[in-house]
Structure formats: structure tokens, C-alpha cells
Amino acid sequence: MRALLAVPIIALCTLAFGAAAVVGGLCDRSGRLGRGLARSWARIILRALGVRVEVAGSENVPPGPAVYAANHGSALDIPILFGYLPVDFRIIHKRSLYFIPILGWALYLGGHIGIDRAKAFRARKSLGAAAERIRRGTSVAVFPEGTRSPDGRVRPFKRGSFVLAAEAEVPVVPVSLLGVKRVVPHGIRTLRPGTVQLTIHPAIPLAGRPQDAEALAEEVRRIVGGGEA
């Protein structure tokens, strides 16, 4: 019932904050204004749904850019990261999202990183440009599982995010989202107001480390999946 009552609030907030992010992005090309708006949007939505977020491990945030790798089991994961990950970060998304009115424009003007996956050459070129953005100081948040886990178990991580981190020569920070499945066990329609935890683990530096993306992906997956999702 609470989820149904919150739907109009979520829709209006998304529209209002999306439009504000578009206007803000035209005025502030650094993306910081859009990031602040995204944080407010996410916190309002979570509050409307009765979801409280506890953050642990903020002291593990490294100085400078990094790739933050989180598990993915719910539609709430994105607002949880936007609302409570204490970092100025951008997300990596399909470039085709740019064509969606308001959402796509906000992503583009907010400095989020679009990857063109249509063809191998263009995908490789997009990843190279993304690595350069990160190297120059832009942190990113990724979900290496690719799609949501249906049962909360952390599935194998794909290697692409870790190849990106290695190319950018920045650390990887494992992030665990715990308790999300207790709040939304079978999607937003089964919402049970409650508390989830965002845990930031110590960063894994890549300087001087052999570039074995598969081994790094498995190491990060084990850290992220150390608790119940």
C-alpha cells in the first residue's frame, strides 16, 4: 500500500528534479549541481518509501578518483547510491539513454558517461574516453553484475568495469548494499519499509598490480558479497 501511495510522489519528484537538472546542467557544466539535485531526489524517494539508509566505512573513501563497484539486486540500488554514497561520482550507462527526454538530457548535461555498445570498435573507443575521464578526476559507480540479482545473491562480476579501472589507473572500491532484499523481496510492489546498509570497503589500489581483470573481479565480488544482500 505504501508503495502505491508513494508512486505519485516519486513520479512528480523525478519529473521536477529531472527538469531542474537539465536547466542546472546548462548553467553548470561541471555536473556538481546535477549531482546535488540527484542526491536530494534520491533521499526524497527513499523517505517516501519508508527506506532508511545507514552508511558504514565512509573513512575508506580514497582521495582522488576511483571506481566504486556495488552489488545490484533492486531498483532501489540507484537511489541508494545517489542519495548516500559520500562521493561526487557519475554513472556509466548505455549511450542510447541520451535520447530519452529529460532523463537522457539530465544524464548528458550532468556529465555521466555514455558507452556506445552497438559495435565493438565504438564500444572500445567509448571505454577509452571513459578511462580518460576517470583518469582526469571523475569517480564512477558501477554494477559489475550487469543486471539485478533475482534472489539477492551476488552473482559473478563482469570484467569490463575492472578493465576500465586498470586503464584509468585508479583504485577500485567495493561497496555492499545490504538488506535491500528484505525491504523489497520481490520488487517495489512488495515494499516493506525498513533499513538498509551501504558499506564502503577499503580501496584496492591497482598501481603495480598485474592487470588480471578476471582475478580482480572475483576478489571484489567476494568482498562485496561478504554479507547478506
C-alpha positions as CSV (number, residue, x, y, z in Angstrom):
1,M,0.0,0.0,0.0
2,R,2.8,2.4,0.9
3,A,4.5,1.8,-2.4
4,L,1.2,2.6,-4.3
5,L,0.8,5.8,-2.3
6,A,4.4,6.8,-3.0
7,V,4.1,6.4,-6.7
8,P,2.7,9.9,-7.4
9,I,5.4,11.5,-5.2
10,I,8.1,9.5,-7.0
11,A,6.8,10.5,-10.4
12,L,6.4,14.2,-9.6
13,C,9.9,14.3,-7.9
14,T,11.5,12.6,-10.8
15,L,9.9,15.0,-13.3
16,A,10.7,18.1,-11.2
17,F,14.2,17.2,-10.3
18,G,14.9,15.9,-13.8
19,A,13.8,19.2,-15.3
20,A,15.8,21.1,-12.7
21,A,18.9,19.0,-13.6
22,V,18.5,19.9,-17.2
23,V,18.3,23.6,-16.5
24,G,21.1,23.3,-14.0
25,G,23.3,21.4,-16.4
26,L,23.0,24.2,-18.9
27,C,24.3,26.6,-16.3
28,D,26.8,24.5,-14.5
29,R,28.8,22.2,-16.9
30,S,30.9,20.8,-14.0
31,G,27.9,18.5,-13.1
32,R,28.1,19.3,-9.4
33,L,24.7,21.0,-9.4
34,G,23.2,18.0,-11.1
35,R,24.8,15.7,-8.6
36,G,23.4,17.6,-5.7
37,L,19.9,17.5,-7.3
38,A,20.3,13.7,-7.8
39,R,21.1,13.3,-4.1
40,S,18.0,15.3,-3.0
41,W,15.8,13.4,-5.5
42,A,17.1,10.0,-4.2
43,R,16.6,10.9,-0.5
44,I,13.1,12.2,-1.0
45,I,12.1,9.0,-2.9
46,L,13.6,6.7,-0.2
47,R,11.9,8.7,2.6
48,A,8.6,8.4,0.8
49,L,9.0,4.7,0.6
50,G,10.0,4.4,4.2
51,V,13.5,3.2,3.5
52,R,16.3,4.3,5.9
53,V,19.9,4.0,4.8
54,E,22.8,3.5,7.2
55,V,26.3,4.2,5.9
56,A,29.4,2.4,7.2
57,G,33.0,2.8,6.1
58,S,33.0,6.4,4.9
59,E,36.6,6.6,6.1
60,N,37.5,4.2,3.4
61,V,36.8,6.7,0.6
62,P,40.1,7.3,-1.1
63,P,41.4,10.7,-2.2
64,G,41.0,11.3,-5.9
65,P,39.0,9.4,-8.5
66,A,38.0,5.7,-8.1
67,V,35.7,3.1,-9.5
68,Y,33.0,2.2,-6.9
69,A,31.7,-1.4,-7.6
70,A,28.4,-2.3,-5.9
71,N,26.1,-5.4,-5.9
72,H,22.8,-5.0,-7.7
73,G,19.6,-6.6,-6.5
74,S,16.9,-4.0,-6.7
75,A,15.6,-0.8,-8.4
76,L,16.3,0.9,-5.1
77,D,20.1,0.4,-5.6
78,I,20.4,3.5,-7.8
79,P,18.7,6.0,-5.4
80,I,20.6,4.4,-2.5
81,L,23.9,5.2,-4.2
82,F,22.9,8.6,-5.4
83,G,21.5,9.5,-2.0
84,Y,24.1,8.2,0.3
85,L,27.4,7.3,-1.3
86,P,29.5,10.2,0.1
87,V,31.4,10.9,-3.2
88,D,30.9,13.1,-6.2
89,F,30.5,10.4,-8.8
90,R,29.0,9.7,-12.2
91,I,27.4,6.6,-13.5
92,I,28.2,4.6,-16.7
93,H,25.2,3.9,-18.9
94,K,24.1,2.9,-22.3
95,R,24.6,5.9,-24.7
96,S,21.1,5.3,-26.1
97,L,19.6,6.7,-22.9
98,Y,20.6,10.1,-24.1
99,F,17.6,10.0,-26.5
100,I,15.1,9.7,-23.6
101,P,13.5,13.2,-22.9
102,I,14.5,14.8,-19.6
103,L,16.3,11.6,-18.2
104,G,18.7,11.4,-21.1
105,W,19.3,15.2,-21.2
106,A,19.9,15.2,-17.4
107,L,22.5,12.4,-17.8
108,Y,24.3,14.1,-20.6
109,L,24.3,17.6,-19.0
110,G,25.3,16.1,-15.7
111,G,28.4,14.6,-17.1
112,H,27.5,11.0,-16.8
113,I,29.4,8.6,-19.1
114,G,27.6,7.0,-22.0
115,I,29.1,3.9,-23.6
116,D,28.2,3.0,-27.2
117,R,27.8,-0.7,-27.3
118,A,26.4,-1.0,-30.8
119,K,29.7,-2.1,-32.4
120,A,32.9,-3.4,-30.9
121,F,35.1,-0.6,-32.3
122,R,32.8,2.2,-31.0
123,A,32.4,0.4,-27.6
124,R,36.2,0.2,-27.3
125,K,36.5,3.9,-28.3
126,S,33.9,4.8,-25.7
127,L,35.6,2.9,-23.0
128,G,38.9,4.6,-23.8
129,A,37.2,8.0,-23.5
130,A,35.6,6.9,-20.2
131,A,39.0,5.8,-18.8
132,E,40.5,9.2,-19.7
133,R,37.6,11.0,-17.9
134,I,38.2,8.9,-14.8
135,R,42.0,9.5,-15.0
136,R,41.4,13.2,-15.1
137,G,39.4,13.1,-11.8
138,T,35.9,11.7,-12.3
139,S,34.9,8.9,-10.0
140,V,32.3,6.4,-11.3
141,A,29.8,4.0,-9.7
142,V,29.2,0.7,-11.5
143,F,27.1,-2.5,-11.0
144,P,29.5,-5.2,-12.3
145,E,26.8,-7.9,-12.2
146,G,25.3,-6.1,-15.2
147,T,21.6,-6.9,-14.3
148,R,19.8,-7.3,-11.0
149,S,20.2,-10.4,-9.0
150,P,16.8,-12.1,-8.6
151,D,17.5,-13.6,-5.2
152,G,19.9,-11.2,-3.6
153,R,23.0,-13.5,-4.1
154,V,25.9,-11.6,-5.5
155,R,26.5,-13.1,-9.0
156,P,29.7,-13.2,-10.9
157,F,31.1,-9.8,-11.8
158,K,31.8,-8.9,-15.4
159,R,35.4,-7.8,-16.1
160,G,34.6,-4.6,-18.1
161,S,34.5,-2.3,-15.1
162,F,37.8,-3.6,-13.9
163,V,39.5,-3.3,-17.2
164,L,38.3,0.3,-17.1
165,A,39.8,0.9,-13.7
166,A,43.1,-0.6,-14.8
167,E,43.2,1.6,-17.9
168,A,42.4,4.7,-15.8
169,E,45.0,3.6,-13.2
170,V,42.6,4.3,-10.3
171,P,41.7,2.2,-7.2
172,V,38.5,0.0,-7.1
173,V,36.3,0.5,-4.0
174,P,34.0,-2.4,-3.2
175,V,30.5,-1.3,-2.0
176,S,28.0,-3.6,-0.3
177,L,24.3,-2.8,-0.3
178,L,22.9,-5.0,2.5
179,G,19.3,-5.7,3.5
180,V,17.8,-4.4,0.3
181,K,16.0,-7.7,-0.4
182,R,14.4,-7.6,3.0
183,V,12.9,-4.2,2.0
184,V,11.8,-5.2,-1.5
185,P,11.9,-9.0,-1.6
186,H,10.1,-9.3,-4.9
187,G,10.2,-5.9,-6.4
188,I,8.8,-2.5,-5.4
189,R,5.2,-3.8,-5.2
190,T,6.3,-5.9,-2.2
191,L,7.9,-3.0,-0.4
192,R,8.4,-3.4,3.4
193,P,9.6,-0.1,5.0
194,G,12.9,-0.7,6.8
195,T,16.6,-0.1,7.0
196,V,19.3,-1.0,4.5
197,Q,23.1,-0.6,4.9
198,L,25.6,0.9,2.5
199,T,29.1,-0.4,3.4
200,I,32.2,1.1,1.8
201,H,35.1,-1.3,2.0
202,P,38.8,-0.4,1.8
203,A,40.0,0.6,-1.6
204,I,42.0,-1.9,-3.7
205,P,44.9,0.0,-5.3
206,L,45.9,-1.1,-8.8
207,A,49.3,0.6,-9.0
208,G,51.9,-2.0,-9.6
209,R,49.4,-4.8,-9.7
210,P,49.2,-7.2,-12.7
211,Q,46.3,-6.3,-14.9
212,D,44.3,-9.5,-14.4
213,A,40.7,-8.2,-14.7
214,E,39.1,-11.6,-14.1
215,A,41.0,-12.1,-10.8
216,L,40.2,-8.6,-9.7
217,A,36.5,-9.0,-10.5
218,E,36.4,-12.2,-8.4
219,E,38.3,-10.5,-5.5
220,V,35.9,-7.6,-5.4
221,R,32.8,-9.9,-5.7
222,R,34.0,-11.8,-2.7
223,I,34.4,-8.6,-0.6
224,V,31.0,-7.2,-1.7
225,G,29.2,-10.5,-1.1
226,G,30.6,-11.0,2.3
227,G,27.3,-10.1,3.9
228,E,23.7,-10.9,3.1
229,A,22.3,-8.8,0.3
